[in-house]
Amino acid sequence: MTKSRNNDNNEQPISSKSKPARRGWIFILIALAAIAFIVIRDARRSIDWAGDYQDAVQQARQTHKPLLLVFVKTGDSNCERMKNATYVNDRIIKYINRNFVPVMLDVEQNSDLAEQYKISQYPNHVITIPDRKEFHTVPGYVITGEFIGRLKRALKKLNPSEN
């Protein structure tokens, strides 16, 4: 063993194994940092839901994107299935965030909007453009593999010249 020098004349032994041990700890810290980065990055992968209807309308006007109004009902099993399966799919997230200003609306808290769009089935996806009366719906639970296609068809009906 080698000894370190200290101004107090207290000699502390330094293990010859300390450098490899430090390398091991550095490796562990780097690995933990990488894992934390991946977890944080993946946690941010979600649909960019607008806070409420008015926020969504304002964002849609600014970005020139159509609105995607998602009407849900608390306790409805199909709404829960969409939240837990469809809305968390990476392809769905990317497609919705790229093409729409989405907002999730509880039908009980937004009954006037639900009435305006004649919502009677949940969940219900309304594709519309602010200040236009025309809209198209994708009603009910839709499996992940079919959801993008149904959104594309509704979008095409809303803007046939752009697709």
Biotite code that builds the C-alpha atoms (Angstrom):
import biotite.structure as struc

atoms = struc.array([
    struc.Atom([0.000, 0.000, 0.000], chain_id="A", res_id=1, res_name="MET", atom_name="CA", element="C"),
    struc.Atom([1.051, 3.524, -0.654], chain_id="A", res_id=2, res_name="THR", atom_name="CA", element="C"),
    struc.Atom([0.523, 6.329, 1.771], chain_id="A", res_id=3, res_name="LYS", atom_name="CA", element="C"),
    struc.Atom([-0.722, 9.806, 1.119], chain_id="A", res_id=4, res_name="SER", atom_name="CA", element="C"),
    struc.Atom([0.873, 12.937, 2.419], chain_id="A", res_id=5, res_name="ARG", atom_name="CA", element="C"),
    struc.Atom([-1.107, 15.243, 4.579], chain_id="A", res_id=6, res_name="ASN", atom_name="CA", element="C"),
    struc.Atom([-0.121, 18.528, 6.235], chain_id="A", res_id=7, res_name="ASN", atom_name="CA", element="C"),
    struc.Atom([-1.266, 17.208, 9.628], chain_id="A", res_id=8, res_name="ASP", atom_name="CA", element="C"),
    struc.Atom([1.240, 14.383, 9.439], chain_id="A", res_id=9, res_name="ASN", atom_name="CA", element="C"),
    struc.Atom([-1.723, 12.009, 9.509], chain_id="A", res_id=10, res_name="ASN", atom_name="CA", element="C"),
    struc.Atom([-1.026, 9.379, 7.015], chain_id="A", res_id=11, res_name="GLU", atom_name="CA", element="C"),
    struc.Atom([-4.003, 7.791, 5.269], chain_id="A", res_id=12, res_name="GLN", atom_name="CA", element="C"),
    struc.Atom([-3.562, 4.553, 3.318], chain_id="A", res_id=13, res_name="PRO", atom_name="CA", element="C"),
    struc.Atom([-4.676, 4.686, -0.302], chain_id="A", res_id=14, res_name="ILE", atom_name="CA", element="C"),
    struc.Atom([-5.712, 1.434, -1.806], chain_id="A", res_id=15, res_name="SER", atom_name="CA", element="C"),
    struc.Atom([-4.234, 0.533, -5.144], chain_id="A", res_id=16, res_name="SER", atom_name="CA", element="C"),
    struc.Atom([-7.736, -0.629, -6.106], chain_id="A", res_id=17, res_name="LYS", atom_name="CA", element="C"),
    struc.Atom([-9.291, 2.848, -5.765], chain_id="A", res_id=18, res_name="SER", atom_name="CA", element="C"),
    struc.Atom([-8.887, 3.854, -9.431], chain_id="A", res_id=19, res_name="LYS", atom_name="CA", element="C"),
    struc.Atom([-10.751, 0.814, -10.813], chain_id="A", res_id=20, res_name="PRO", atom_name="CA", element="C"),
    struc.Atom([-13.413, 1.278, -8.127], chain_id="A", res_id=21, res_name="ALA", atom_name="CA", element="C"),
    struc.Atom([-13.886, 4.924, -9.206], chain_id="A", res_id=22, res_name="ARG", atom_name="CA", element="C"),
    struc.Atom([-14.212, 3.819, -12.819], chain_id="A", res_id=23, res_name="ARG", atom_name="CA", element="C"),
    struc.Atom([-16.908, 1.375, -11.756], chain_id="A", res_id=24, res_name="GLY", atom_name="CA", element="C"),
    struc.Atom([-18.837, 4.106, -9.972], chain_id="A", res_id=25, res_name="TRP", atom_name="CA", element="C"),
    struc.Atom([-18.483, 6.440, -12.937], chain_id="A", res_id=26, res_name="ILE", atom_name="CA", element="C"),
    struc.Atom([-19.847, 3.723, -15.218], chain_id="A", res_id=27, res_name="PHE", atom_name="CA", element="C"),
    struc.Atom([-22.806, 3.159, -12.871], chain_id="A", res_id=28, res_name="ILE", atom_name="CA", element="C"),
    struc.Atom([-23.559, 6.897, -12.715], chain_id="A", res_id=29, res_name="LEU", atom_name="CA", element="C"),
    struc.Atom([-23.436, 7.213, -16.509], chain_id="A", res_id=30, res_name="ILE", atom_name="CA", element="C"),
    struc.Atom([-25.738, 4.197, -16.891], chain_id="A", res_id=31, res_name="ALA", atom_name="CA", element="C"),
    struc.Atom([-28.217, 5.653, -14.390], chain_id="A", res_id=32, res_name="LEU", atom_name="CA", element="C"),
    struc.Atom([-28.165, 9.012, -16.167], chain_id="A", res_id=33, res_name="ALA", atom_name="CA", element="C"),
    struc.Atom([-28.884, 7.301, -19.498], chain_id="A", res_id=34, res_name="ALA", atom_name="CA", element="C"),
    struc.Atom([-31.779, 5.359, -17.988], chain_id="A", res_id=35, res_name="ILE", atom_name="CA", element="C"),
    struc.Atom([-33.202, 8.533, -16.428], chain_id="A", res_id=36, res_name="ALA", atom_name="CA", element="C"),
    struc.Atom([-32.963, 10.320, -19.785], chain_id="A", res_id=37, res_name="PHE", atom_name="CA", element="C"),
    struc.Atom([-34.848, 7.514, -21.548], chain_id="A", res_id=38, res_name="ILE", atom_name="CA", element="C"),
    struc.Atom([-37.565, 7.414, -18.884], chain_id="A", res_id=39, res_name="VAL", atom_name="CA", element="C"),
    struc.Atom([-38.043, 11.188, -18.998], chain_id="A", res_id=40, res_name="ILE", atom_name="CA", element="C"),
    struc.Atom([-38.050, 11.234, -22.805], chain_id="A", res_id=41, res_name="ARG", atom_name="CA", element="C"),
    struc.Atom([-40.618, 8.435, -23.002], chain_id="A", res_id=42, res_name="ASP", atom_name="CA", element="C"),
    struc.Atom([-42.763, 10.032, -20.311], chain_id="A", res_id=43, res_name="ALA", atom_name="CA", element="C"),
    struc.Atom([-43.060, 13.139, -22.502], chain_id="A", res_id=44, res_name="ARG", atom_name="CA", element="C"),
    struc.Atom([-44.359, 11.136, -25.460], chain_id="A", res_id=45, res_name="ARG", atom_name="CA", element="C"),
    struc.Atom([-48.018, 11.888, -25.286], chain_id="A", res_id=46, res_name="SER", atom_name="CA", element="C"),
    struc.Atom([-50.685, 13.706, -27.184], chain_id="A", res_id=47, res_name="ILE", atom_name="CA", element="C"),
    struc.Atom([-50.329, 17.465, -26.748], chain_id="A", res_id=48, res_name="ASP", atom_name="CA", element="C"),
    struc.Atom([-53.835, 18.013, -25.398], chain_id="A", res_id=49, res_name="TRP", atom_name="CA", element="C"),
    struc.Atom([-54.970, 21.629, -25.266], chain_id="A", res_id=50, res_name="ALA", atom_name="CA", element="C"),
    struc.Atom([-56.120, 22.788, -21.841], chain_id="A", res_id=51, res_name="GLY", atom_name="CA", element="C"),
    struc.Atom([-59.697, 23.498, -22.838], chain_id="A", res_id=52, res_name="ASP", atom_name="CA", element="C"),
    struc.Atom([-61.905, 24.209, -25.853], chain_id="A", res_id=53, res_name="TYR", atom_name="CA", element="C"),
    struc.Atom([-61.080, 27.933, -26.045], chain_id="A", res_id=54, res_name="GLN", atom_name="CA", element="C"),
    struc.Atom([-57.329, 27.233, -25.886], chain_id="A", res_id=55, res_name="ASP", atom_name="CA", element="C"),
    struc.Atom([-57.708, 24.651, -28.646], chain_id="A", res_id=56, res_name="ALA", atom_name="CA", element="C"),
    struc.Atom([-59.632, 27.051, -30.899], chain_id="A", res_id=57, res_name="VAL", atom_name="CA", element="C"),
    struc.Atom([-56.978, 29.728, -30.383], chain_id="A", res_id=58, res_name="GLN", atom_name="CA", element="C"),
    struc.Atom([-54.139, 27.274, -31.151], chain_id="A", res_id=59, res_name="GLN", atom_name="CA", element="C"),
    struc.Atom([-55.966, 25.977, -34.241], chain_id="A", res_id=60, res_name="ALA", atom_name="CA", element="C"),
    struc.Atom([-56.341, 29.504, -35.600], chain_id="A", res_id=61, res_name="ARG", atom_name="CA", element="C"),
    struc.Atom([-52.658, 30.256, -34.969], chain_id="A", res_id=62, res_name="GLN", atom_name="CA", element="C"),
    struc.Atom([-51.319, 27.013, -36.429], chain_id="A", res_id=63, res_name="THR", atom_name="CA", element="C"),
    struc.Atom([-53.926, 26.598, -39.206], chain_id="A", res_id=64, res_name="HIS", atom_name="CA", element="C"),
    struc.Atom([-54.578, 23.041, -38.050], chain_id="A", res_id=65, res_name="LYS", atom_name="CA", element="C"),
    struc.Atom([-58.011, 21.474, -37.650], chain_id="A", res_id=66, res_name="PRO", atom_name="CA", element="C"),
    struc.Atom([-59.396, 20.738, -34.217], chain_id="A", res_id=67, res_name="LEU", atom_name="CA", element="C"),
    struc.Atom([-59.723, 17.225, -32.892], chain_id="A", res_id=68, res_name="LEU", atom_name="CA", element="C"),
    struc.Atom([-62.392, 17.375, -30.188], chain_id="A", res_id=69, res_name="LEU", atom_name="CA", element="C"),
    struc.Atom([-62.412, 14.171, -28.176], chain_id="A", res_id=70, res_name="VAL", atom_name="CA", element="C"),
    struc.Atom([-65.611, 13.824, -26.159], chain_id="A", res_id=71, res_name="PHE", atom_name="CA", element="C"),
    struc.Atom([-65.282, 11.408, -23.254], chain_id="A", res_id=72, res_name="VAL", atom_name="CA", element="C"),
    struc.Atom([-67.570, 10.348, -20.451], chain_id="A", res_id=73, res_name="LYS", atom_name="CA", element="C"),
    struc.Atom([-66.274, 9.589, -16.965], chain_id="A", res_id=74, res_name="THR", atom_name="CA", element="C"),
    struc.Atom([-66.499, 5.904, -16.168], chain_id="A", res_id=75, res_name="GLY", atom_name="CA", element="C"),
    struc.Atom([-67.196, 4.823, -19.768], chain_id="A", res_id=76, res_name="ASP", atom_name="CA", element="C"),
    struc.Atom([-65.254, 1.633, -20.538], chain_id="A", res_id=77, res_name="SER", atom_name="CA", element="C"),
    struc.Atom([-64.674, 2.515, -24.211], chain_id="A", res_id=78, res_name="ASN", atom_name="CA", element="C"),
    struc.Atom([-63.241, 5.902, -23.242], chain_id="A", res_id=79, res_name="CYS", atom_name="CA", element="C"),
    struc.Atom([-60.885, 4.177, -20.826], chain_id="A", res_id=80, res_name="GLU", atom_name="CA", element="C"),
    struc.Atom([-59.830, 1.686, -23.514], chain_id="A", res_id=81, res_name="ARG", atom_name="CA", element="C"),
    struc.Atom([-59.000, 4.537, -25.905], chain_id="A", res_id=82, res_name="MET", atom_name="CA", element="C"),
    struc.Atom([-57.002, 6.347, -23.192], chain_id="A", res_id=83, res_name="LYS", atom_name="CA", element="C"),
    struc.Atom([-55.063, 3.238, -22.196], chain_id="A", res_id=84, res_name="ASN", atom_name="CA", element="C"),
    struc.Atom([-54.485, 1.656, -25.615], chain_id="A", res_id=85, res_name="ALA", atom_name="CA", element="C"),
    struc.Atom([-55.022, 3.975, -28.562], chain_id="A", res_id=86, res_name="THR", atom_name="CA", element="C"),
    struc.Atom([-53.949, 7.413, -27.302], chain_id="A", res_id=87, res_name="TYR", atom_name="CA", element="C"),
    struc.Atom([-50.627, 6.056, -25.991], chain_id="A", res_id=88, res_name="VAL", atom_name="CA", element="C"),
    struc.Atom([-49.534, 4.467, -29.278], chain_id="A", res_id=89, res_name="ASN", atom_name="CA", element="C"),
    struc.Atom([-46.463, 6.235, -30.745], chain_id="A", res_id=90, res_name="ASP", atom_name="CA", element="C"),
    struc.Atom([-47.870, 6.355, -34.294], chain_id="A", res_id=91, res_name="ARG", atom_name="CA", element="C"),
    struc.Atom([-51.180, 7.788, -33.041], chain_id="A", res_id=92, res_name="ILE", atom_name="CA", element="C"),
    struc.Atom([-49.409, 10.363, -30.887], chain_id="A", res_id=93, res_name="ILE", atom_name="CA", element="C"),
    struc.Atom([-47.215, 11.541, -33.766], chain_id="A", res_id=94, res_name="LYS", atom_name="CA", element="C"),
    struc.Atom([-50.100, 11.666, -36.257], chain_id="A", res_id=95, res_name="TYR", atom_name="CA", element="C"),
    struc.Atom([-52.422, 13.611, -33.959], chain_id="A", res_id=96, res_name="ILE", atom_name="CA", element="C"),
    struc.Atom([-49.736, 16.049, -32.770], chain_id="A", res_id=97, res_name="ASN", atom_name="CA", element="C"),
    struc.Atom([-48.618, 16.700, -36.361], chain_id="A", res_id=98, res_name="ARG", atom_name="CA", element="C"),
    struc.Atom([-52.075, 17.146, -37.918], chain_id="A", res_id=99, res_name="ASN", atom_name="CA", element="C"),
    struc.Atom([-54.451, 18.457, -35.257], chain_id="A", res_id=100, res_name="PHE", atom_name="CA", element="C"),
    struc.Atom([-54.951, 20.619, -32.236], chain_id="A", res_id=101, res_name="VAL", atom_name="CA", element="C"),
    struc.Atom([-56.451, 18.008, -29.912], chain_id="A", res_id=102, res_name="PRO", atom_name="CA", element="C"),
    struc.Atom([-58.536, 18.669, -26.833], chain_id="A", res_id=103, res_name="VAL", atom_name="CA", element="C"),
    struc.Atom([-60.188, 16.100, -24.569], chain_id="A", res_id=104, res_name="MET", atom_name="CA", element="C"),
    struc.Atom([-63.596, 17.243, -23.350], chain_id="A", res_id=105, res_name="LEU", atom_name="CA", element="C"),
    struc.Atom([-65.618, 15.649, -20.574], chain_id="A", res_id=106, res_name="ASP", atom_name="CA", element="C"),
    struc.Atom([-69.154, 15.554, -21.952], chain_id="A", res_id=107, res_name="VAL", atom_name="CA", element="C"),
    struc.Atom([-70.681, 16.376, -18.567], chain_id="A", res_id=108, res_name="GLU", atom_name="CA", element="C"),
    struc.Atom([-68.603, 19.538, -18.238], chain_id="A", res_id=109, res_name="GLN", atom_name="CA", element="C"),
    struc.Atom([-69.060, 20.492, -21.920], chain_id="A", res_id=110, res_name="ASN", atom_name="CA", element="C"),
    struc.Atom([-72.692, 19.569, -22.515], chain_id="A", res_id=111, res_name="SER", atom_name="CA", element="C"),
    struc.Atom([-73.294, 22.617, -24.716], chain_id="A", res_id=112, res_name="ASP", atom_name="CA", element="C"),
    struc.Atom([-70.522, 21.532, -27.121], chain_id="A", res_id=113, res_name="LEU", atom_name="CA", element="C"),
    struc.Atom([-71.703, 17.924, -27.012], chain_id="A", res_id=114, res_name="ALA", atom_name="CA", element="C"),
    struc.Atom([-75.171, 19.119, -27.985], chain_id="A", res_id=115, res_name="GLU", atom_name="CA", element="C"),
    struc.Atom([-73.794, 21.355, -30.747], chain_id="A", res_id=116, res_name="GLN", atom_name="CA", element="C"),
    struc.Atom([-71.960, 18.404, -32.304], chain_id="A", res_id=117, res_name="TYR", atom_name="CA", element="C"),
    struc.Atom([-74.805, 15.947, -31.618], chain_id="A", res_id=118, res_name="LYS", atom_name="CA", element="C"),
    struc.Atom([-72.657, 13.673, -29.471], chain_id="A", res_id=119, res_name="ILE", atom_name="CA", element="C"),
    struc.Atom([-74.455, 10.581, -28.198], chain_id="A", res_id=120, res_name="SER", atom_name="CA", element="C"),
    struc.Atom([-71.737, 7.908, -28.284], chain_id="A", res_id=121, res_name="GLN", atom_name="CA", element="C"),
    struc.Atom([-68.482, 7.872, -26.334], chain_id="A", res_id=122, res_name="TYR", atom_name="CA", element="C"),
    struc.Atom([-65.753, 8.427, -26.983], chain_id="A", res_id=123, res_name="PRO", atom_name="CA", element="C"),
    struc.Atom([-66.484, 10.596, -29.975], chain_id="A", res_id=124, res_name="ASN", atom_name="CA", element="C"),
    struc.Atom([-63.868, 12.352, -32.102], chain_id="A", res_id=125, res_name="HIS", atom_name="CA", element="C"),
    struc.Atom([-64.972, 15.488, -33.916], chain_id="A", res_id=126, res_name="VAL", atom_name="CA", element="C"),
    struc.Atom([-62.756, 16.925, -36.635], chain_id="A", res_id=127, res_name="ILE", atom_name="CA", element="C"),
    struc.Atom([-63.570, 20.525, -37.485], chain_id="A", res_id=128, res_name="THR", atom_name="CA", element="C"),
    struc.Atom([-62.056, 23.890, -38.318], chain_id="A", res_id=129, res_name="ILE", atom_name="CA", element="C"),
    struc.Atom([-62.727, 26.955, -36.161], chain_id="A", res_id=130, res_name="PRO", atom_name="CA", element="C"),
    struc.Atom([-65.418, 29.269, -37.528], chain_id="A", res_id=131, res_name="ASP", atom_name="CA", element="C"),
    struc.Atom([-66.758, 26.589, -39.891], chain_id="A", res_id=132, res_name="ARG", atom_name="CA", element="C"),
    struc.Atom([-69.975, 24.738, -39.260], chain_id="A", res_id=133, res_name="LYS", atom_name="CA", element="C"),
    struc.Atom([-68.871, 21.608, -41.101], chain_id="A", res_id=134, res_name="GLU", atom_name="CA", element="C"),
    struc.Atom([-67.499, 18.757, -39.044], chain_id="A", res_id=135, res_name="PHE", atom_name="CA", element="C"),
    struc.Atom([-66.914, 15.024, -39.272], chain_id="A", res_id=136, res_name="HIS", atom_name="CA", element="C"),
    struc.Atom([-66.941, 12.435, -36.523], chain_id="A", res_id=137, res_name="THR", atom_name="CA", element="C"),
    struc.Atom([-65.163, 9.229, -35.670], chain_id="A", res_id=138, res_name="VAL", atom_name="CA", element="C"),
    struc.Atom([-67.491, 7.740, -33.050], chain_id="A", res_id=139, res_name="PRO", atom_name="CA", element="C"),
    struc.Atom([-66.878, 5.024, -30.482], chain_id="A", res_id=140, res_name="GLY", atom_name="CA", element="C"),
    struc.Atom([-63.899, 2.923, -29.559], chain_id="A", res_id=141, res_name="TYR", atom_name="CA", element="C"),
    struc.Atom([-61.532, 2.442, -32.488], chain_id="A", res_id=142, res_name="VAL", atom_name="CA", element="C"),
    struc.Atom([-58.657, -0.024, -32.357], chain_id="A", res_id=143, res_name="ILE", atom_name="CA", element="C"),
    struc.Atom([-55.211, 1.427, -32.781], chain_id="A", res_id=144, res_name="THR", atom_name="CA", element="C"),
    struc.Atom([-54.639, -0.090, -36.221], chain_id="A", res_id=145, res_name="GLY", atom_name="CA", element="C"),
    struc.Atom([-57.740, 1.580, -37.686], chain_id="A", res_id=146, res_name="GLU", atom_name="CA", element="C"),
    struc.Atom([-57.714, 4.914, -35.883], chain_id="A", res_id=147, res_name="PHE", atom_name="CA", element="C"),
    struc.Atom([-55.273, 6.829, -38.106], chain_id="A", res_id=148, res_name="ILE", atom_name="CA", element="C"),
    struc.Atom([-57.089, 5.692, -41.259], chain_id="A", res_id=149, res_name="GLY", atom_name="CA", element="C"),
    struc.Atom([-60.411, 6.866, -39.871], chain_id="A", res_id=150, res_name="ARG", atom_name="CA", element="C"),
    struc.Atom([-58.932, 10.222, -38.883], chain_id="A", res_id=151, res_name="LEU", atom_name="CA", element="C"),
    struc.Atom([-57.392, 10.604, -42.362], chain_id="A", res_id=152, res_name="LYS", atom_name="CA", element="C"),
    struc.Atom([-60.732, 9.883, -44.061], chain_id="A", res_id=153, res_name="ARG", atom_name="CA", element="C"),
    struc.Atom([-62.533, 12.396, -41.855], chain_id="A", res_id=154, res_name="ALA", atom_name="CA", element="C"),
    struc.Atom([-59.835, 14.984, -42.509], chain_id="A", res_id=155, res_name="LEU", atom_name="CA", element="C"),
    struc.Atom([-60.062, 14.389, -46.245], chain_id="A", res_id=156, res_name="LYS", atom_name="CA", element="C"),
    struc.Atom([-63.833, 14.933, -46.157], chain_id="A", res_id=157, res_name="LYS", atom_name="CA", element="C"),
    struc.Atom([-63.266, 18.199, -44.320], chain_id="A", res_id=158, res_name="LEU", atom_name="CA", element="C"),
    struc.Atom([-60.563, 19.421, -46.733], chain_id="A", res_id=159, res_name="ASN", atom_name="CA", element="C"),
    struc.Atom([-60.815, 17.411, -49.962], chain_id="A", res_id=160, res_name="PRO", atom_name="CA", element="C"),
    struc.Atom([-58.553, 19.778, -51.920], chain_id="A", res_id=161, res_name="SER", atom_name="CA", element="C"),
    struc.Atom([-55.661, 19.526, -49.419], chain_id="A", res_id=162, res_name="GLU", atom_name="CA", element="C"),
    struc.Atom([-55.346, 15.726, -49.349], chain_id="A", res_id=163, res_name="ASN", atom_name="CA", element="C"),
])
